[in-house]
Amino acid sequence: MNRARFAFAESKILYKSLPLYPLENGEDAWINEGKTRNGMTNFLTEAGVQAGDLVTLSDVDEIINGRAIELLKSCEGIPESLHLQTKNYLYSYEFPLGDEGMWRTSIHKWVPGQSRYAHHQTSTTILMDAGWHCSFCFRTIEEFQFKMQAYSHSDRVRYSYLMEPEWIQHAICTGKDLFGMFPEAYSFRDLFSRIGAIPKSESAVGLPRYVLENRVRFKFMLPGGCQREGPLLS
C-alpha cells in the first residue's frame, strides 16, 4: 500500500534491512539503538552521499516543514550542523507539550569519514518553528500496546493495568502519561510544567497542511478525535 502511495518518488527511495540480534544479559535496548544508527551512517555512504551534501538526520516521527526545507535550499552559508526545532506533541496535535520543542532533528553538511547519523546535540545553532514531533501518535490501540512493550519502553510497564485498552484510551483522551510516570524532563522548569495531564488545544493553526487537507483520514491526529480504533474490554 505505501509503495503505491510513494510511487512518485520511487526512484529516490532506497531500502535497506538492518538485522539486529537478541539482547544478552546486561545489555539494554540502546545497544541495538547504536547499531541502527551506525548502520544508517554506512547506508548513507553506500547511497552515494558526497562531501558538502546537506543531509537531514531525524527520526520518523519528526516531520520537517516543507517551507523550512525550501528556505535552506535557497540559503547560502548554512552552518556545518544546524538543528531544526520541531514542536512537541503527545498522542495527537490535541496535546502540545508547551515546551521549547524538540531540537534533535538536524541538517549536516556531510564530511566523508567524519559525519555520522546522530540524534543528539551537535551544534548551538537552531532554526525555529521548522516542523513537528508527534510522539505516540497512533491510529489504533494495538499500536500503542506494541510500542509500550517494545524497545526502550518495555521497562516502564510496571503494572498490568497499563496495557488494558480502557486505560490506554483514557490516557489518550485526557493527556495523562501512559505509564503513570513523572514526565521526561531535563530541567526543573520543564518538569513542573509537564506534571499532570497535558492541557488540550482546540486550535489547528500551524499544523501540517496535509493532515488538515485529509482531516477525515487523520481524524485521530486532530483535536476532538481522541477515540482510537480497536476493541475495548467490557
Biotite code that builds the C-alpha atoms (Angstrom):
import biotite.structure as struc

atoms = struc.array([
    struc.Atom([0.000, 0.000, 0.000], chain_id="A", res_id=1, res_name="MET", atom_name="CA", element="C"),
    struc.Atom([2.696, 2.501, 0.978], chain_id="A", res_id=2, res_name="ASN", atom_name="CA", element="C"),
    struc.Atom([4.776, 1.627, -2.086], chain_id="A", res_id=3, res_name="ARG", atom_name="CA", element="C"),
    struc.Atom([1.926, 2.751, -4.342], chain_id="A", res_id=4, res_name="ALA", atom_name="CA", element="C"),
    struc.Atom([1.412, 5.953, -2.354], chain_id="A", res_id=5, res_name="ARG", atom_name="CA", element="C"),
    struc.Atom([5.028, 6.962, -2.820], chain_id="A", res_id=6, res_name="PHE", atom_name="CA", element="C"),
    struc.Atom([5.369, 5.820, -6.425], chain_id="A", res_id=7, res_name="ALA", atom_name="CA", element="C"),
    struc.Atom([6.010, 9.437, -7.471], chain_id="A", res_id=8, res_name="PHE", atom_name="CA", element="C"),
    struc.Atom([9.344, 9.291, -5.611], chain_id="A", res_id=9, res_name="ALA", atom_name="CA", element="C"),
    struc.Atom([10.183, 5.615, -6.130], chain_id="A", res_id=10, res_name="GLU", atom_name="CA", element="C"),
    struc.Atom([13.433, 6.346, -7.958], chain_id="A", res_id=11, res_name="SER", atom_name="CA", element="C"),
    struc.Atom([14.657, 8.335, -4.949], chain_id="A", res_id=12, res_name="LYS", atom_name="CA", element="C"),
    struc.Atom([13.731, 5.823, -2.240], chain_id="A", res_id=13, res_name="ILE", atom_name="CA", element="C"),
    struc.Atom([16.416, 3.389, -1.117], chain_id="A", res_id=14, res_name="LEU", atom_name="CA", element="C"),
    struc.Atom([15.669, 0.470, 1.184], chain_id="A", res_id=15, res_name="TYR", atom_name="CA", element="C"),
    struc.Atom([17.999, -1.428, 3.460], chain_id="A", res_id=16, res_name="LYS", atom_name="CA", element="C"),
    struc.Atom([17.219, -4.047, 6.095], chain_id="A", res_id=17, res_name="SER", atom_name="CA", element="C"),
    struc.Atom([19.302, -3.734, 9.252], chain_id="A", res_id=18, res_name="LEU", atom_name="CA", element="C"),
    struc.Atom([19.471, -7.078, 11.078], chain_id="A", res_id=19, res_name="PRO", atom_name="CA", element="C"),
    struc.Atom([19.685, -6.828, 14.860], chain_id="A", res_id=20, res_name="LEU", atom_name="CA", element="C"),
    struc.Atom([20.114, -9.527, 17.467], chain_id="A", res_id=21, res_name="TYR", atom_name="CA", element="C"),
    struc.Atom([18.513, -10.590, 20.776], chain_id="A", res_id=22, res_name="PRO", atom_name="CA", element="C"),
    struc.Atom([19.978, -8.760, 23.738], chain_id="A", res_id=23, res_name="LEU", atom_name="CA", element="C"),
    struc.Atom([22.287, -10.658, 26.059], chain_id="A", res_id=24, res_name="GLU", atom_name="CA", element="C"),
    struc.Atom([22.297, -10.432, 29.842], chain_id="A", res_id=25, res_name="ASN", atom_name="CA", element="C"),
    struc.Atom([23.357, -6.984, 30.963], chain_id="A", res_id=26, res_name="GLY", atom_name="CA", element="C"),
    struc.Atom([22.557, -5.341, 27.630], chain_id="A", res_id=27, res_name="GLU", atom_name="CA", element="C"),
    struc.Atom([19.740, -2.865, 27.085], chain_id="A", res_id=28, res_name="ASP", atom_name="CA", element="C"),
    struc.Atom([17.795, -1.564, 24.108], chain_id="A", res_id=29, res_name="ALA", atom_name="CA", element="C"),
    struc.Atom([20.326, 1.175, 23.458], chain_id="A", res_id=30, res_name="TRP", atom_name="CA", element="C"),
    struc.Atom([22.786, -1.428, 22.156], chain_id="A", res_id=31, res_name="ILE", atom_name="CA", element="C"),
    struc.Atom([20.524, -2.002, 19.163], chain_id="A", res_id=32, res_name="ASN", atom_name="CA", element="C"),
    struc.Atom([19.882, 1.740, 19.003], chain_id="A", res_id=33, res_name="GLU", atom_name="CA", element="C"),
    struc.Atom([23.592, 2.322, 18.428], chain_id="A", res_id=34, res_name="GLY", atom_name="CA", element="C"),
    struc.Atom([23.823, -0.462, 15.861], chain_id="A", res_id=35, res_name="LYS", atom_name="CA", element="C"),
    struc.Atom([20.887, 1.009, 13.948], chain_id="A", res_id=36, res_name="THR", atom_name="CA", element="C"),
    struc.Atom([22.422, 4.479, 13.794], chain_id="A", res_id=37, res_name="ARG", atom_name="CA", element="C"),
    struc.Atom([25.807, 3.054, 12.772], chain_id="A", res_id=38, res_name="ASN", atom_name="CA", element="C"),
    struc.Atom([24.015, 1.102, 10.061], chain_id="A", res_id=39, res_name="GLY", atom_name="CA", element="C"),
    struc.Atom([22.394, 4.311, 8.813], chain_id="A", res_id=40, res_name="MET", atom_name="CA", element="C"),
    struc.Atom([25.797, 6.006, 8.632], chain_id="A", res_id=41, res_name="THR", atom_name="CA", element="C"),
    struc.Atom([27.120, 3.178, 6.454], chain_id="A", res_id=42, res_name="ASN", atom_name="CA", element="C"),
    struc.Atom([23.950, 3.217, 4.354], chain_id="A", res_id=43, res_name="PHE", atom_name="CA", element="C"),
    struc.Atom([24.307, 6.932, 3.611], chain_id="A", res_id=44, res_name="LEU", atom_name="CA", element="C"),
    struc.Atom([27.838, 6.284, 2.378], chain_id="A", res_id=45, res_name="THR", atom_name="CA", element="C"),
    struc.Atom([26.636, 3.380, 0.219], chain_id="A", res_id=46, res_name="GLU", atom_name="CA", element="C"),
    struc.Atom([23.882, 5.605, -1.180], chain_id="A", res_id=47, res_name="ALA", atom_name="CA", element="C"),
    struc.Atom([26.496, 7.954, -2.594], chain_id="A", res_id=48, res_name="GLY", atom_name="CA", element="C"),
    struc.Atom([26.273, 10.963, -0.289], chain_id="A", res_id=49, res_name="VAL", atom_name="CA", element="C"),
    struc.Atom([29.058, 13.345, -1.291], chain_id="A", res_id=50, res_name="GLN", atom_name="CA", element="C"),
    struc.Atom([31.138, 15.887, 0.595], chain_id="A", res_id=51, res_name="ALA", atom_name="CA", element="C"),
    struc.Atom([29.139, 19.068, 1.162], chain_id="A", res_id=52, res_name="GLY", atom_name="CA", element="C"),
    struc.Atom([25.729, 17.451, 0.621], chain_id="A", res_id=53, res_name="ASP", atom_name="CA", element="C"),
    struc.Atom([23.068, 18.594, 3.085], chain_id="A", res_id=54, res_name="LEU", atom_name="CA", element="C"),
    struc.Atom([21.745, 15.546, 4.941], chain_id="A", res_id=55, res_name="VAL", atom_name="CA", element="C"),
    struc.Atom([18.683, 15.616, 7.182], chain_id="A", res_id=56, res_name="THR", atom_name="CA", element="C"),
    struc.Atom([19.012, 13.480, 10.309], chain_id="A", res_id=57, res_name="LEU", atom_name="CA", element="C"),
    struc.Atom([15.744, 12.757, 12.101], chain_id="A", res_id=58, res_name="SER", atom_name="CA", element="C"),
    struc.Atom([13.518, 10.016, 13.454], chain_id="A", res_id=59, res_name="ASP", atom_name="CA", element="C"),
    struc.Atom([10.355, 9.048, 11.567], chain_id="A", res_id=60, res_name="VAL", atom_name="CA", element="C"),
    struc.Atom([8.051, 10.883, 13.985], chain_id="A", res_id=61, res_name="ASP", atom_name="CA", element="C"),
    struc.Atom([9.890, 14.162, 13.405], chain_id="A", res_id=62, res_name="GLU", atom_name="CA", element="C"),
    struc.Atom([8.343, 15.858, 10.361], chain_id="A", res_id=63, res_name="ILE", atom_name="CA", element="C"),
    struc.Atom([10.184, 18.793, 8.835], chain_id="A", res_id=64, res_name="ILE", atom_name="CA", element="C"),
    struc.Atom([8.122, 21.667, 7.484], chain_id="A", res_id=65, res_name="ASN", atom_name="CA", element="C"),
    struc.Atom([8.412, 21.926, 3.700], chain_id="A", res_id=66, res_name="GLY", atom_name="CA", element="C"),
    struc.Atom([8.908, 25.677, 3.997], chain_id="A", res_id=67, res_name="ARG", atom_name="CA", element="C"),
    struc.Atom([11.964, 25.088, 6.180], chain_id="A", res_id=68, res_name="ALA", atom_name="CA", element="C"),
    struc.Atom([13.450, 22.815, 3.518], chain_id="A", res_id=69, res_name="ILE", atom_name="CA", element="C"),
    struc.Atom([12.795, 25.381, 0.778], chain_id="A", res_id=70, res_name="GLU", atom_name="CA", element="C"),
    struc.Atom([14.389, 28.079, 2.934], chain_id="A", res_id=71, res_name="LEU", atom_name="CA", element="C"),
    struc.Atom([17.524, 26.010, 3.468], chain_id="A", res_id=72, res_name="LEU", atom_name="CA", element="C"),
    struc.Atom([17.751, 25.156, -0.240], chain_id="A", res_id=73, res_name="LYS", atom_name="CA", element="C"),
    struc.Atom([17.736, 28.850, -1.115], chain_id="A", res_id=74, res_name="SER", atom_name="CA", element="C"),
    struc.Atom([20.227, 29.963, 1.556], chain_id="A", res_id=75, res_name="CYS", atom_name="CA", element="C"),
    struc.Atom([23.985, 30.290, 1.453], chain_id="A", res_id=76, res_name="GLU", atom_name="CA", element="C"),
    struc.Atom([26.316, 29.941, 4.403], chain_id="A", res_id=77, res_name="GLY", atom_name="CA", element="C"),
    struc.Atom([24.389, 27.183, 6.172], chain_id="A", res_id=78, res_name="ILE", atom_name="CA", element="C"),
    struc.Atom([26.344, 26.017, 9.265], chain_id="A", res_id=79, res_name="PRO", atom_name="CA", element="C"),
    struc.Atom([28.115, 22.664, 9.222], chain_id="A", res_id=80, res_name="GLU", atom_name="CA", element="C"),
    struc.Atom([25.451, 21.460, 11.652], chain_id="A", res_id=81, res_name="SER", atom_name="CA", element="C"),
    struc.Atom([22.053, 23.108, 12.093], chain_id="A", res_id=82, res_name="LEU", atom_name="CA", element="C"),
    struc.Atom([19.339, 21.883, 14.437], chain_id="A", res_id=83, res_name="HIS", atom_name="CA", element="C"),
    struc.Atom([15.698, 22.173, 13.417], chain_id="A", res_id=84, res_name="LEU", atom_name="CA", element="C"),
    struc.Atom([13.172, 22.947, 16.130], chain_id="A", res_id=85, res_name="GLN", atom_name="CA", element="C"),
    struc.Atom([10.154, 20.660, 15.923], chain_id="A", res_id=86, res_name="THR", atom_name="CA", element="C"),
    struc.Atom([7.133, 21.364, 18.125], chain_id="A", res_id=87, res_name="LYS", atom_name="CA", element="C"),
    struc.Atom([6.385, 18.553, 20.571], chain_id="A", res_id=88, res_name="ASN", atom_name="CA", element="C"),
    struc.Atom([3.007, 16.813, 20.762], chain_id="A", res_id=89, res_name="TYR", atom_name="CA", element="C"),
    struc.Atom([1.816, 13.681, 22.558], chain_id="A", res_id=90, res_name="LEU", atom_name="CA", element="C"),
    struc.Atom([-0.851, 11.258, 21.229], chain_id="A", res_id=91, res_name="TYR", atom_name="CA", element="C"),
    struc.Atom([-2.085, 13.830, 18.667], chain_id="A", res_id=92, res_name="SER", atom_name="CA", element="C"),
    struc.Atom([-1.982, 17.513, 17.800], chain_id="A", res_id=93, res_name="TYR", atom_name="CA", element="C"),
    struc.Atom([-4.601, 17.985, 20.509], chain_id="A", res_id=94, res_name="GLU", atom_name="CA", element="C"),
    struc.Atom([-1.875, 17.810, 23.156], chain_id="A", res_id=95, res_name="PHE", atom_name="CA", element="C"),
    struc.Atom([1.022, 20.223, 22.534], chain_id="A", res_id=96, res_name="PRO", atom_name="CA", element="C"),
    struc.Atom([3.596, 19.850, 25.275], chain_id="A", res_id=97, res_name="LEU", atom_name="CA", element="C"),
    struc.Atom([4.074, 23.593, 25.541], chain_id="A", res_id=98, res_name="GLY", atom_name="CA", element="C"),
    struc.Atom([7.840, 23.356, 25.890], chain_id="A", res_id=99, res_name="ASP", atom_name="CA", element="C"),
    struc.Atom([10.642, 24.714, 23.735], chain_id="A", res_id=100, res_name="GLU", atom_name="CA", element="C"),
    struc.Atom([10.282, 21.910, 21.219], chain_id="A", res_id=101, res_name="GLY", atom_name="CA", element="C"),
    struc.Atom([12.475, 19.078, 20.045], chain_id="A", res_id=102, res_name="MET", atom_name="CA", element="C"),
    struc.Atom([15.982, 20.076, 18.933], chain_id="A", res_id=103, res_name="TRP", atom_name="CA", element="C"),
    struc.Atom([17.381, 16.655, 17.939], chain_id="A", res_id=104, res_name="ARG", atom_name="CA", element="C"),
    struc.Atom([16.385, 16.920, 14.271], chain_id="A", res_id=105, res_name="THR", atom_name="CA", element="C"),
    struc.Atom([19.283, 18.409, 12.332], chain_id="A", res_id=106, res_name="SER", atom_name="CA", element="C"),
    struc.Atom([20.819, 19.085, 8.950], chain_id="A", res_id=107, res_name="ILE", atom_name="CA", element="C"),
    struc.Atom([24.510, 18.405, 8.375], chain_id="A", res_id=108, res_name="HIS", atom_name="CA", element="C"),
    struc.Atom([26.961, 19.252, 5.643], chain_id="A", res_id=109, res_name="LYS", atom_name="CA", element="C"),
    struc.Atom([28.313, 15.779, 5.025], chain_id="A", res_id=110, res_name="TRP", atom_name="CA", element="C"),
    struc.Atom([32.018, 15.184, 5.634], chain_id="A", res_id=111, res_name="VAL", atom_name="CA", element="C"),
    struc.Atom([33.066, 11.691, 4.434], chain_id="A", res_id=112, res_name="PRO", atom_name="CA", element="C"),
    struc.Atom([34.741, 9.688, 7.171], chain_id="A", res_id=113, res_name="GLY", atom_name="CA", element="C"),
    struc.Atom([33.675, 12.176, 9.827], chain_id="A", res_id=114, res_name="GLN", atom_name="CA", element="C"),
    struc.Atom([29.912, 12.736, 9.644], chain_id="A", res_id=115, res_name="SER", atom_name="CA", element="C"),
    struc.Atom([27.658, 10.204, 11.330], chain_id="A", res_id=116, res_name="ARG", atom_name="CA", element="C"),
    struc.Atom([23.935, 9.628, 11.719], chain_id="A", res_id=117, res_name="TYR", atom_name="CA", element="C"),
    struc.Atom([23.317, 11.387, 15.033], chain_id="A", res_id=118, res_name="ALA", atom_name="CA", element="C"),
    struc.Atom([20.326, 12.218, 17.189], chain_id="A", res_id=119, res_name="HIS", atom_name="CA", element="C"),
    struc.Atom([21.990, 14.359, 19.824], chain_id="A", res_id=120, res_name="HIS", atom_name="CA", element="C"),
    struc.Atom([23.197, 17.928, 20.119], chain_id="A", res_id=121, res_name="GLN", atom_name="CA", element="C"),
    struc.Atom([25.889, 18.705, 17.577], chain_id="A", res_id=122, res_name="THR", atom_name="CA", element="C"),
    struc.Atom([25.501, 22.474, 17.365], chain_id="A", res_id=123, res_name="SER", atom_name="CA", element="C"),
    struc.Atom([24.269, 25.516, 19.282], chain_id="A", res_id=124, res_name="THR", atom_name="CA", element="C"),
    struc.Atom([22.521, 26.882, 16.174], chain_id="A", res_id=125, res_name="THR", atom_name="CA", element="C"),
    struc.Atom([18.842, 26.109, 15.619], chain_id="A", res_id=126, res_name="ILE", atom_name="CA", element="C"),
    struc.Atom([16.210, 27.069, 13.040], chain_id="A", res_id=127, res_name="LEU", atom_name="CA", element="C"),
    struc.Atom([12.989, 27.760, 14.931], chain_id="A", res_id=128, res_name="MET", atom_name="CA", element="C"),
    struc.Atom([9.493, 26.556, 14.019], chain_id="A", res_id=129, res_name="ASP", atom_name="CA", element="C"),
    struc.Atom([10.821, 24.056, 11.491], chain_id="A", res_id=130, res_name="ALA", atom_name="CA", element="C"),
    struc.Atom([8.427, 21.145, 11.967], chain_id="A", res_id=131, res_name="GLY", atom_name="CA", element="C"),
    struc.Atom([6.512, 18.823, 14.281], chain_id="A", res_id=132, res_name="TRP", atom_name="CA", element="C"),
    struc.Atom([7.390, 15.937, 16.582], chain_id="A", res_id=133, res_name="HIS", atom_name="CA", element="C"),
    struc.Atom([4.328, 13.868, 17.481], chain_id="A", res_id=134, res_name="CYS", atom_name="CA", element="C"),
    struc.Atom([5.141, 11.026, 19.876], chain_id="A", res_id=135, res_name="SER", atom_name="CA", element="C"),
    struc.Atom([2.830, 8.031, 20.400], chain_id="A", res_id=136, res_name="PHE", atom_name="CA", element="C"),
    struc.Atom([0.544, 9.372, 17.670], chain_id="A", res_id=137, res_name="CYS", atom_name="CA", element="C"),
    struc.Atom([-1.015, 6.085, 16.562], chain_id="A", res_id=138, res_name="PHE", atom_name="CA", element="C"),
    struc.Atom([-4.329, 5.204, 14.966], chain_id="A", res_id=139, res_name="ARG", atom_name="CA", element="C"),
    struc.Atom([-5.098, 2.006, 16.902], chain_id="A", res_id=140, res_name="THR", atom_name="CA", element="C"),
    struc.Atom([-4.943, 0.779, 20.492], chain_id="A", res_id=141, res_name="ILE", atom_name="CA", element="C"),
    struc.Atom([-2.891, -2.203, 19.311], chain_id="A", res_id=142, res_name="GLU", atom_name="CA", element="C"),
    struc.Atom([-0.160, 0.114, 18.032], chain_id="A", res_id=143, res_name="GLU", atom_name="CA", element="C"),
    struc.Atom([0.036, 1.778, 21.436], chain_id="A", res_id=144, res_name="PHE", atom_name="CA", element="C"),
    struc.Atom([0.309, -1.608, 23.137], chain_id="A", res_id=145, res_name="GLN", atom_name="CA", element="C"),
    struc.Atom([3.056, -2.700, 20.766], chain_id="A", res_id=146, res_name="PHE", atom_name="CA", element="C"),
    struc.Atom([5.211, 0.359, 21.362], chain_id="A", res_id=147, res_name="LYS", atom_name="CA", element="C"),
    struc.Atom([4.663, 0.244, 25.116], chain_id="A", res_id=148, res_name="MET", atom_name="CA", element="C"),
    struc.Atom([6.164, -3.256, 25.229], chain_id="A", res_id=149, res_name="GLN", atom_name="CA", element="C"),
    struc.Atom([8.872, -2.729, 22.641], chain_id="A", res_id=150, res_name="ALA", atom_name="CA", element="C"),
    struc.Atom([12.348, -1.303, 22.587], chain_id="A", res_id=151, res_name="TYR", atom_name="CA", element="C"),
    struc.Atom([13.281, 1.155, 25.336], chain_id="A", res_id=152, res_name="SER", atom_name="CA", element="C"),
    struc.Atom([9.768, 1.492, 26.777], chain_id="A", res_id=153, res_name="HIS", atom_name="CA", element="C"),
    struc.Atom([9.216, -2.068, 27.997], chain_id="A", res_id=154, res_name="SER", atom_name="CA", element="C"),
    struc.Atom([10.689, -1.474, 31.460], chain_id="A", res_id=155, res_name="ASP", atom_name="CA", element="C"),
    struc.Atom([8.107, 1.265, 32.063], chain_id="A", res_id=156, res_name="ARG", atom_name="CA", element="C"),
    struc.Atom([5.189, -1.195, 32.054], chain_id="A", res_id=157, res_name="VAL", atom_name="CA", element="C"),
    struc.Atom([5.294, -1.857, 35.787], chain_id="A", res_id=158, res_name="ARG", atom_name="CA", element="C"),
    struc.Atom([1.622, -2.782, 36.286], chain_id="A", res_id=159, res_name="TYR", atom_name="CA", element="C"),
    struc.Atom([-0.662, -4.985, 34.197], chain_id="A", res_id=160, res_name="SER", atom_name="CA", element="C"),
    struc.Atom([-3.464, -2.398, 34.041], chain_id="A", res_id=161, res_name="TYR", atom_name="CA", element="C"),
    struc.Atom([-1.232, -0.140, 31.945], chain_id="A", res_id=162, res_name="LEU", atom_name="CA", element="C"),
    struc.Atom([-1.725, -2.494, 28.989], chain_id="A", res_id=163, res_name="MET", atom_name="CA", element="C"),
    struc.Atom([-5.513, -2.580, 29.269], chain_id="A", res_id=164, res_name="GLU", atom_name="CA", element="C"),
    struc.Atom([-7.294, -0.846, 26.360], chain_id="A", res_id=165, res_name="PRO", atom_name="CA", element="C"),
    struc.Atom([-9.543, 1.158, 28.710], chain_id="A", res_id=166, res_name="GLU", atom_name="CA", element="C"),
    struc.Atom([-6.568, 2.729, 30.466], chain_id="A", res_id=167, res_name="TRP", atom_name="CA", element="C"),
    struc.Atom([-4.767, 3.472, 27.205], chain_id="A", res_id=168, res_name="ILE", atom_name="CA", element="C"),
    struc.Atom([-7.876, 5.094, 25.721], chain_id="A", res_id=169, res_name="GLN", atom_name="CA", element="C"),
    struc.Atom([-8.409, 7.113, 28.901], chain_id="A", res_id=170, res_name="HIS", atom_name="CA", element="C"),
    struc.Atom([-4.825, 8.397, 28.836], chain_id="A", res_id=171, res_name="ALA", atom_name="CA", element="C"),
    struc.Atom([-5.066, 9.334, 25.151], chain_id="A", res_id=172, res_name="ILE", atom_name="CA", element="C"),
    struc.Atom([-8.235, 11.385, 25.676], chain_id="A", res_id=173, res_name="CYS", atom_name="CA", element="C"),
    struc.Atom([-7.144, 13.100, 28.888], chain_id="A", res_id=174, res_name="THR", atom_name="CA", element="C"),
    struc.Atom([-3.472, 13.735, 28.174], chain_id="A", res_id=175, res_name="GLY", atom_name="CA", element="C"),
    struc.Atom([-2.255, 11.616, 31.080], chain_id="A", res_id=176, res_name="LYS", atom_name="CA", element="C"),
    struc.Atom([1.013, 9.688, 31.000], chain_id="A", res_id=177, res_name="ASP", atom_name="CA", element="C"),
    struc.Atom([0.510, 6.178, 29.564], chain_id="A", res_id=178, res_name="LEU", atom_name="CA", element="C"),
    struc.Atom([2.948, 4.676, 32.047], chain_id="A", res_id=179, res_name="PHE", atom_name="CA", element="C"),
    struc.Atom([1.744, 6.602, 35.098], chain_id="A", res_id=180, res_name="GLY", atom_name="CA", element="C"),
    struc.Atom([5.193, 8.145, 35.475], chain_id="A", res_id=181, res_name="MET", atom_name="CA", element="C"),
    struc.Atom([6.599, 11.596, 36.029], chain_id="A", res_id=182, res_name="PHE", atom_name="CA", element="C"),
    struc.Atom([7.265, 13.366, 32.719], chain_id="A", res_id=183, res_name="PRO", atom_name="CA", element="C"),
    struc.Atom([10.615, 13.035, 30.988], chain_id="A", res_id=184, res_name="GLU", atom_name="CA", element="C"),
    struc.Atom([12.308, 16.377, 31.544], chain_id="A", res_id=185, res_name="ALA", atom_name="CA", element="C"),
    struc.Atom([15.835, 17.713, 31.852], chain_id="A", res_id=186, res_name="TYR", atom_name="CA", element="C"),
    struc.Atom([15.174, 20.925, 33.756], chain_id="A", res_id=187, res_name="SER", atom_name="CA", element="C"),
    struc.Atom([13.011, 21.770, 36.763], chain_id="A", res_id=188, res_name="PHE", atom_name="CA", element="C"),
    struc.Atom([11.072, 24.244, 34.623], chain_id="A", res_id=189, res_name="ARG", atom_name="CA", element="C"),
    struc.Atom([10.125, 21.532, 32.116], chain_id="A", res_id=190, res_name="ASP", atom_name="CA", element="C"),
    struc.Atom([9.380, 19.055, 34.911], chain_id="A", res_id=191, res_name="LEU", atom_name="CA", element="C"),
    struc.Atom([6.958, 21.341, 36.734], chain_id="A", res_id=192, res_name="PHE", atom_name="CA", element="C"),
    struc.Atom([5.306, 22.490, 33.510], chain_id="A", res_id=193, res_name="SER", atom_name="CA", element="C"),
    struc.Atom([4.608, 18.888, 32.452], chain_id="A", res_id=194, res_name="ARG", atom_name="CA", element="C"),
    struc.Atom([3.372, 17.379, 35.725], chain_id="A", res_id=195, res_name="ILE", atom_name="CA", element="C"),
    struc.Atom([-0.230, 16.224, 35.452], chain_id="A", res_id=196, res_name="GLY", atom_name="CA", element="C"),
    struc.Atom([-2.440, 15.928, 32.398], chain_id="A", res_id=197, res_name="ALA", atom_name="CA", element="C"),
    struc.Atom([-1.408, 17.904, 29.327], chain_id="A", res_id=198, res_name="ILE", atom_name="CA", element="C"),
    struc.Atom([-3.770, 20.830, 28.604], chain_id="A", res_id=199, res_name="PRO", atom_name="CA", element="C"),
    struc.Atom([-5.795, 20.329, 25.429], chain_id="A", res_id=200, res_name="LYS", atom_name="CA", element="C"),
    struc.Atom([-5.588, 22.581, 22.407], chain_id="A", res_id=201, res_name="SER", atom_name="CA", element="C"),
    struc.Atom([-8.572, 23.091, 20.107], chain_id="A", res_id=202, res_name="GLU", atom_name="CA", element="C"),
    struc.Atom([-6.566, 25.052, 17.548], chain_id="A", res_id=203, res_name="SER", atom_name="CA", element="C"),
    struc.Atom([-5.493, 23.751, 14.150], chain_id="A", res_id=204, res_name="ALA", atom_name="CA", element="C"),
    struc.Atom([-3.307, 26.779, 13.426], chain_id="A", res_id=205, res_name="VAL", atom_name="CA", element="C"),
    struc.Atom([0.195, 25.842, 12.363], chain_id="A", res_id=206, res_name="GLY", atom_name="CA", element="C"),
    struc.Atom([-0.492, 22.120, 11.947], chain_id="A", res_id=207, res_name="LEU", atom_name="CA", element="C"),
    struc.Atom([0.728, 20.145, 8.905], chain_id="A", res_id=208, res_name="PRO", atom_name="CA", element="C"),
    struc.Atom([-1.291, 21.156, 5.854], chain_id="A", res_id=209, res_name="ARG", atom_name="CA", element="C"),
    struc.Atom([-1.510, 17.584, 4.560], chain_id="A", res_id=210, res_name="TYR", atom_name="CA", element="C"),
    struc.Atom([-3.159, 16.450, 7.794], chain_id="A", res_id=211, res_name="VAL", atom_name="CA", element="C"),
    struc.Atom([-5.710, 19.268, 7.605], chain_id="A", res_id=212, res_name="LEU", atom_name="CA", element="C"),
    struc.Atom([-6.465, 18.604, 3.934], chain_id="A", res_id=213, res_name="GLU", atom_name="CA", element="C"),
    struc.Atom([-7.065, 14.933, 4.784], chain_id="A", res_id=214, res_name="ASN", atom_name="CA", element="C"),
    struc.Atom([-8.811, 15.538, 8.095], chain_id="A", res_id=215, res_name="ARG", atom_name="CA", element="C"),
    struc.Atom([-11.179, 12.568, 7.775], chain_id="A", res_id=216, res_name="VAL", atom_name="CA", element="C"),
    struc.Atom([-8.335, 10.130, 7.275], chain_id="A", res_id=217, res_name="ARG", atom_name="CA", element="C"),
    struc.Atom([-6.284, 11.739, 10.052], chain_id="A", res_id=218, res_name="PHE", atom_name="CA", element="C"),
    struc.Atom([-9.131, 12.500, 12.441], chain_id="A", res_id=219, res_name="LYS", atom_name="CA", element="C"),
    struc.Atom([-7.247, 10.696, 15.219], chain_id="A", res_id=220, res_name="PHE", atom_name="CA", element="C"),
    struc.Atom([-4.426, 13.246, 14.887], chain_id="A", res_id=221, res_name="MET", atom_name="CA", element="C"),
    struc.Atom([-6.622, 16.315, 15.290], chain_id="A", res_id=222, res_name="LEU", atom_name="CA", element="C"),
    struc.Atom([-8.328, 17.993, 18.262], chain_id="A", res_id=223, res_name="PRO", atom_name="CA", element="C"),
    struc.Atom([-11.550, 16.205, 19.180], chain_id="A", res_id=224, res_name="GLY", atom_name="CA", element="C"),
    struc.Atom([-10.576, 12.903, 17.571], chain_id="A", res_id=225, res_name="GLY", atom_name="CA", element="C"),
    struc.Atom([-9.012, 11.107, 20.528], chain_id="A", res_id=226, res_name="CYS", atom_name="CA", element="C"),
    struc.Atom([-11.108, 7.931, 20.249], chain_id="A", res_id=227, res_name="GLN", atom_name="CA", element="C"),
    struc.Atom([-8.874, 5.240, 18.769], chain_id="A", res_id=228, res_name="ARG", atom_name="CA", element="C"),
    struc.Atom([-9.642, 2.169, 16.694], chain_id="A", res_id=229, res_name="GLU", atom_name="CA", element="C"),
    struc.Atom([-9.527, -1.247, 18.332], chain_id="A", res_id=230, res_name="GLY", atom_name="CA", element="C"),
    struc.Atom([-11.623, -3.353, 20.718], chain_id="A", res_id=231, res_name="PRO", atom_name="CA", element="C"),
    struc.Atom([-12.064, -2.188, 24.293], chain_id="A", res_id=232, res_name="LEU", atom_name="CA", element="C"),
    struc.Atom([-12.662, -4.556, 27.146], chain_id="A", res_id=233, res_name="LEU", atom_name="CA", element="C"),
    struc.Atom([-16.214, -4.521, 28.508], chain_id="A", res_id=234, res_name="SER", atom_name="CA", element="C"),
])
